[in-house]
């Protein structure tokens, strides 16, 4: 995942006139979205992914 500095750099590149307040609010929104998508991605892997993928998440060696 991107850290806060990387997120702010991308925002600044795309919105060079953004003030610090806007930069902070956008950064928080991006972080929330990334966390939400990460949770959904992991949940999908656990429920719909292959046995090998699910095993990798739990550091379990599954022979297929």
Residue pairs with C-beta under 8 A, 6 or more apart in sequence:
1 34
1 38
2 10
2 30
2 34
4 27
4 31
7 27
7 30
7 31
8 23
8 27
11 18
11 23
11 26
11 27
11 30
12 18
12 23
15 22
15 23
15 26
18 26
42 57
45 53
45 54
45 57
46 54
46 57
49 57
50 64
51 62
51 64
52 62
52 64
54 62
55 61
55 62
